Amino acid sequence: MVFLLAGLIALGSVVMATVASVALVGIMMLISGVAEIIHAFSLRSWGKMVLWVLLGALYVVAGIATFRNPLLAAAVLTLTLGLAL
């Protein structure tokens, strides 16, 4: 019932629903990026640590970019998902 109401509200303002969902993805990118960077320092190998830090930094940068321009991020996410399928 809750999802039905949320869907009806989202249909009323599609742009706002898009911005809200992209903001959620941005938050998840920031959290996972910070978690990867923290986890990188527990690795024993330098090569793996550097790789995890770089990927974590990439996630953090992508999360920040998502907040700076959410509509562009929505278009990029949509195109990436379309290419992956």
trRosetta pair geometry for C-beta under 8 A, 3 or more apart (Angstrom, degrees):
i j d omega theta_ij theta_ji phi_ij phi_ji
1 4 5.6 -52 -150 32 31 115
1 5 6.7 28 153 -14 63 104
2 5 5.9 -57 -154 38 32 108
2 6 6.3 31 150 -18 67 108
3 6 5.5 -53 -142 40 34 112
3 7 6.1 39 155 -23 66 105
4 7 5.7 -53 -148 35 28 112
4 8 6.6 26 153 -16 62 105
5 8 5.7 -54 -147 37 33 110
5 9 6.4 32 154 -17 65 105
6 9 5.7 -54 -147 38 32 111
6 10 6.2 34 152 -21 65 107
7 10 5.5 -53 -144 37 31 113
7 11 6.5 36 154 -24 63 101
8 11 5.7 -47 -150 29 33 113
8 12 7.1 40 149 -25 59 99
9 12 5.7 -50 -163 23 38 116
9 13 7.5 -22 160 29 66 91
9 17 7.9 144 110 -79 76 113
10 13 7.1 -87 -152 63 33 64
10 14 6.9 64 162 -104 72 50
10 16 7.9 -145 -133 83 59 86
10 17 3.7 77 -148 -100 93 146
11 14 6.9 7 -142 -69 32 84
11 17 8.0 25 -43 -24 26 154
13 16 3.9 12 132 26 122 118
13 17 6.2 144 96 -20 72 86
14 17 5.6 -56 -147 38 33 112
14 18 6.3 37 153 -22 66 104
15 18 5.6 -52 -150 34 32 114
15 19 6.5 30 152 -17 65 104
15 71 7.8 -13 -154 -99 95 111
16 19 5.7 -51 -146 37 34 110
16 20 6.3 35 153 -20 65 106
17 20 5.7 -53 -146 37 31 112
17 21 6.3 27 157 -15 65 106
18 21 6.0 -58 -146 39 29 105
18 22 6.2 25 157 -15 65 109
18 70 7.5 137 125 143 84 107
18 71 7.2 57 120 -110 127 69
18 74 5.0 34 174 -123 111 156
19 22 5.8 -57 -144 41 29 109
19 23 6.2 35 154 -24 64 106
19 70 4.8 72 -133 123 77 149
19 71 7.2 -31 -85 -64 88 73
19 74 7.6 -73 -80 -48 45 134
20 23 5.6 -52 -148 33 30 114
20 24 6.7 33 152 -20 62 103
21 24 5.5 -48 -152 32 36 115
21 25 6.6 37 150 -16 65 102
21 74 7.8 83 80 -110 98 106
22 25 5.5 -50 -149 37 37 112
22 26 6.3 43 149 -22 65 104
22 66 5.9 -162 165 -172 92 103
22 70 4.5 134 96 -163 139 95
22 71 7.8 -158 10 -72 169 28
22 73 5.1 122 -166 96 128 114
22 74 4.8 -81 -71 -70 136 88
22 77 6.9 -172 -114 9 93 147
23 26 5.4 -51 -148 35 33 116
23 27 6.5 37 152 -21 65 101
23 66 7.4 157 -104 139 35 108
23 67 7.0 68 -122 -101 76 77
23 70 6.4 -22 -57 -115 77 134
24 27 5.8 -49 -149 32 32 111
24 28 6.6 31 152 -16 63 105
25 28 5.7 -55 -149 38 33 112
25 29 6.4 37 151 -22 65 104
25 66 6.3 -138 95 -153 92 155
25 73 7.7 180 84 148 124 122
25 77 6.7 41 131 -106 171 155
26 29 5.6 -51 -147 33 32 113
26 30 6.5 32 155 -18 64 103
26 63 4.8 116 -168 -155 68 69
26 64 7.9 131 -163 -54 109 14
26 66 3.3 -163 -94 99 109 133
26 67 5.2 135 175 -50 156 80
26 70 7.6 -79 -32 -106 139 90
26 73 7.1 22 -69 158 108 165
27 30 5.8 -54 -150 36 32 110
27 31 6.3 28 155 -16 66 108
27 63 7.2 111 -76 -153 12 116
28 31 5.8 -55 -144 39 31 109
28 32 6.1 24 160 -13 66 110
28 63 7.8 -160 71 -107 44 114
29 32 6.1 -60 -142 43 26 104
29 33 6.0 29 158 -23 64 111
29 59 5.1 -162 -174 -176 79 82
29 60 7.4 167 140 -90 88 23
29 62 5.2 -106 -176 95 147 99
29 63 3.5 -174 96 -75 107 95
29 66 6.4 123 34 1 144 143
30 33 5.8 -57 -145 35 26 112
30 34 6.5 23 159 -14 63 106
30 59 7.4 172 -88 138 21 90
30 60 6.0 66 -127 -125 61 63
30 63 3.7 168 -56 158 76 162
30 64 7.4 97 -89 -50 105 64
31 34 6.1 -58 -150 38 28 106
31 35 6.3 27 153 -18 64 110
32 35 5.5 -54 -144 40 34 114
32 36 6.2 37 156 -22 66 104
32 56 7.9 -145 130 -127 63 73
32 59 5.5 -102 94 179 92 152
33 36 5.8 -52 -147 34 29 110
33 37 6.5 27 155 -17 63 105
33 56 4.7 119 -167 -171 62 63
33 57 6.9 115 -168 -78 113 11
33 58 7.3 -154 -119 71 114 47
33 59 3.1 -168 -81 94 98 107
33 60 3.7 -179 137 -51 152 71
33 61 7.9 168 -134 8 157 54
33 62 7.7 169 -65 44 136 90
33 63 6.1 -128 3 -4 137 130
34 37 5.8 -55 -149 36 33 110
34 38 6.4 32 153 -17 66 106
34 56 7.0 119 -73 -173 12 112
34 60 6.7 91 -54 -86 67 111
35 38 5.8 -54 -146 38 31 110
35 39 6.1 30 155 -18 66 109
35 56 7.6 -154 70 -125 46 114
36 39 5.6 -56 -142 40 30 111
36 40 6.3 45 153 -37 63 100
36 52 5.5 -153 174 -178 91 87
36 53 7.8 172 129 -95 91 26
36 55 5.9 -91 158 97 152 95
36 56 3.4 -166 91 -86 106 101
36 59 6.4 103 25 23 137 143
37 40 5.6 -42 -151 16 32 119
37 41 7.8 29 155 -18 57 96
37 52 7.3 161 -98 135 33 87
37 53 5.7 66 -125 -126 75 65
37 56 3.7 177 -52 133 76 155
37 57 6.9 87 -82 -53 117 67
37 60 7.5 7 -29 -34 132 130
38 41 6.6 -59 -170 25 36 105
38 42 7.9 26 142 -13 62 104
39 42 5.8 -59 -164 31 48 111
39 43 7.4 57 144 -34 70 95
39 52 6.3 -106 92 175 92 142
39 56 7.9 168 44 -74 90 136
40 43 5.9 -44 -164 10 43 116
40 48 7.8 -170 -144 129 77 73
40 49 4.9 105 174 -153 89 66
40 50 7.9 127 -170 -44 127 12
40 52 3.5 179 -98 98 100 118
40 53 4.6 152 152 -57 171 74
40 56 6.3 -111 -26 -7 129 140
41 49 6.9 70 -92 -143 34 115
43 48 4.7 -127 170 102 149 114
43 49 4.6 -170 72 -74 118 81
43 52 6.4 140 -10 11 146 146
44 48 7.9 37 58 51 54 127
45 48 4.3 73 76 15 108 106
45 49 6.5 -175 91 -13 54 87
46 49 5.5 -58 -145 37 32 113
46 50 6.2 31 160 -20 68 105
47 50 6.1 -55 -149 34 27 107
47 51 6.5 25 154 -16 61 109
48 51 5.6 -57 -149 38 33 113
48 52 6.2 30 156 -17 68 107
49 52 5.9 -58 -147 38 29 107
49 53 6.3 28 155 -18 65 108
50 53 5.8 -56 -146 37 30 110
50 54 6.3 29 156 -18 65 107
51 54 5.9 -57 -147 37 28 109
51 55 6.3 22 157 -13 65 109
52 55 5.8 -56 -143 41 30 107
52 56 6.1 33 156 -21 65 108
53 56 5.7 -55 -145 38 29 113
53 57 6.3 30 155 -19 64 106
54 57 5.7 -54 -147 36 30 111
54 58 6.4 34 151 -22 63 104
55 58 5.4 -49 -148 33 35 116
55 59 6.6 38 152 -19 64 101
56 59 5.6 -51 -152 34 34 112
56 60 6.5 33 151 -18 65 104
57 60 5.6 -52 -147 36 35 112
57 61 6.3 35 154 -18 67 105
58 61 5.8 -53 -145 38 31 110
58 62 6.2 30 155 -17 64 107
59 62 5.7 -57 -146 39 29 110
59 63 6.3 32 154 -21 64 106
60 63 5.6 -53 -149 35 31 113
60 64 6.5 29 154 -16 64 104
61 64 5.8 -53 -148 37 32 109
61 65 6.3 32 152 -19 65 107
62 65 5.6 -53 -145 38 32 113
62 66 6.4 42 152 -29 63 101
63 66 5.5 -49 -152 26 32 116
63 67 7.0 25 153 -12 62 101
64 67 5.9 -58 -157 37 36 106
64 68 6.4 35 149 -23 68 107
65 68 5.5 -53 -144 34 36 113
65 69 6.9 -30 176 37 69 90
65 73 6.5 146 122 -84 83 113
66 69 7.9 -97 -150 63 18 55
66 70 6.4 46 172 -106 64 64
66 73 4.2 101 -125 -133 67 163
67 70 6.9 5 -128 -65 25 89
69 72 4.1 10 131 29 119 118
69 73 6.1 143 95 -21 71 89
70 73 5.4 -57 -144 40 34 114
70 74 6.3 41 155 -26 68 101
71 74 5.5 -44 -147 29 34 114
71 75 6.7 35 152 -17 62 101
72 75 5.7 -53 -152 36 35 111
72 76 6.3 33 151 -17 67 106
73 76 5.6 -53 -144 39 33 111
73 77 6.1 34 156 -19 66 107
74 77 5.8 -54 -144 39 28 110
74 78 6.2 30 156 -20 63 108
75 78 5.8 -56 -147 37 29 112
75 79 6.3 25 157 -15 64 108
76 79 5.9 -57 -146 40 30 108
76 80 6.1 30 155 -20 65 108
77 80 5.7 -54 -144 37 29 111
77 81 6.3 29 157 -17 64 107
78 81 5.9 -56 -147 38 28 109
78 82 6.3 29 153 -19 63 108
79 82 5.5 -54 -146 38 32 114
79 83 6.3 31 156 -18 66 105
80 83 5.8 -55 -147 37 30 109
80 84 6.3 30 154 -21 64 108
81 84 5.7 -55 -144 35 31 112
81 85 6.6 24 159 -15 64 105
82 85 6.2 -59 -148 36 29 103
